[in-house]
């Protein structure tokens, strides 16, 4: 595991650019673009830092997604925009693309066990992303998940 501070800073800055790109792709209003990118950078940076200091990737991903969900509430309310603009663009850089790609490579090479291992790893990370965003929503919205009668 690379504990280089310069590599962490580089990756965090690139996550800002990546999040900004996805925010542009999803047509986020201009007034929220840099906020989305900053939230995504913060979530990715937290996840990367926690993983580099030895935390399991799934737990670090959950905490990064929880951060995105909790921090995204503030600009969503202030700018009167849907939380989903900040939450989805903020977690997009944490989606496990490399393990998902490895599934295809391993299966193509006939390595079924390697492919299954990568698929399970990618699946747990995706579940951690969804759980982190969901937990943030449960913690900040008392009516979410409950029907009004």
Long-range contacts (C-beta under 8 A, 24 or more apart in sequence): 1-51, 1-52, 2-52, 3-52, 3-53, 8-45, 8-48, 8-49, 8-52, 11-44, 11-45, 11-48, 12-41, 12-44, 12-45, 12-48, 13-41, 15-40, 15-41, 15-44, 15-45, 15-93, 16-40, 16-41, 18-92, 18-93, 19-44, 19-89, 19-90, 19-92, 19-93, 22-89, 22-92, 22-93, 23-85, 23-89, 26-85, 26-88, 26-89, 28-85, 28-89, 29-79, 29-81, 29-85, 31-79, 32-75, 32-79, 32-81, 32-85, 32-86, 35-75, 35-79, 35-86, 36-85, 36-86, 36-89, 36-90, 37-89, 39-68, 39-71, 39-72, 39-75, 39-86, 39-89, 39-90, 40-68, 40-89, 40-90, 40-91, 40-92, 40-93, 42-67, 42-68, 42-71, 43-67, 43-68, 43-71, 43-90, 43-91, 43-93, 43-94, 44-93, 44-94, 47-94, 57-121, 57-125, 58-124, 58-125, 58-127, 58-128, 59-128, 61-94, 61-125, 61-128, 61-129, 61-132, 62-128, 62-129, 62-131, 62-132, 62-135, 63-132, 64-91, 64-94, 64-132, 65-91, 65-94, 65-128, 65-129, 65-130, 65-131, 65-132, 65-133, 65-136, 66-132, 66-133, 66-135, 66-136, 67-132, 68-132, 68-133, 68-136, 69-132, 69-133, 69-134, 69-135, 69-136, 69-137, 69-140, 70-136, 70-139, 70-140, 72-136, 73-136, 73-140, 83-137, 87-133, 87-136, 91-129, 91-132, 91-133, 94-125, 94-129, 95-125, 95-126, 95-129, 96-121, 96-122, 96-125, 96-126, 99-125
